[in-house]
C-alpha cells in the first residue's frame, strides 16, 4: 500500500509566519520566543498566527516538519514507493542530504533543539515524535512492502538507516568531523546500501 504524503497545507500566509518564526526562534531561543515577537517579525496579527498554529509548540513543530520530514514527500510518493530497494533507498539517503541536511536552516534548528533540550525536554521529545518516529514509520512501511529484503527487525534497521544519516551530519558539520575524520556522503550511502542489500543479493 503506498505511503500517503504529508499533507501540504502551506499557504503564502502560513509560509510568511513560518519564516518570521524561524528568525525569532534562532535569534531568541525557544524560551525567548513569544507570539508577540513572531507577530512583529512576520508582519501579521497574533490572531492570524493562532488561526494557523495552536500555540508556540505547534508553531515550532511546524517549523521542524518544514525543514525535515516534509521534504520526503516526493520520495514516499506512490511512484517512488514502488521502486526497487536499490533505487529507493539510495534516493532516500540522497534526499536527506540534499533537501534536509543542506538546507541553511536545518543545522541551526538542530542546534537549537540540542541546546534547549535540558531546559525544555519537550522540544527534544517533539523532534523525536515529529521527525524520527515519522521517518522510521515510513521506512518500516516500505520494508513491509518489500519482503525480498529479508529484514528481521524493520524498526531497528529503519532507525539504523536514518540514525546513520543524522549522526553523519552532526559529526561532520557540528563536531569538526570534516577536519578531523572526513567521510564523504557517497561512501556512507554506498556502505548503507551494501549492508541493506547483501541479504537480498544472497
C-alpha angles and dihedrals in degrees: 000000000000116000111246114238122245106271111262106225098152112137127173091256093048091049090049090055093046093051092050092046091050091056092049096046093049093046101040103024125231096293093047094051117098133172088246091059093045090048092053094044095046094042095233135109122266089241089059090053092049090049089059100033126029097219143330092290091053090049093051091046090054090051092053091049090049095055097037131017097023089066091064094064093102094047093053095044121125094264098047091043087067094052117114115260096253089059100035099047093048091048090049092053093045091049091054092054099041102036102029114021093038094052108112090229099048100080094042090052091047091049089050092052093048095045094047097039096096095051094035109029088170088072092059090045090048091052091049092048096043101040115013099040094042092048092048092048092053092050093046089055090051091051090051089055091052108051089164087082088069094214112174096192110028095177093054093046092047090052091048090050097051092034090058092053095046096043091048090054093047093047095046099039105030106025099044093254091147088063102036106030111004118194121176121232091235091058091050093048093046090052092048090051091050092051095047099041101041093090091048091052092048 
